[in-house]
Amino acid sequence: MTQNPAPLTRTLIGVRGMDREAGVRVAAALLELGGVSKAVPDEGQIEVHYDPGLHTVMDLIRAIRKQGFLAGML
């Protein structure tokens, strides 16, 4: 019997100073994390769908900060 995958969690993270071009770079960095299935940037924020069994919101924020941006929950 196969198990159903864990449901994904959606979160919206504010990213100070992120324009559209930088959003593509930030989304790519998030998608490199295992368990992140979707990262949709918009000016000043990014929507992330992730497996909460693998990452916390702080993990996602740290990945964004590594790209040189201040980030936090909206």
PyMOL commands that set and color helices and strands:
alter all, ss='L'
color gray80, all
select helices_A, chain A and resi 20-31+57-65
alter helices_A, ss='H'
color red, helices_A
select strands_A, chain A and resi 9-16+36-42+45-50+70-73
alter strands_A, ss='S'
color yellow, strands_A
deselect
rebuild
show_as cartoon
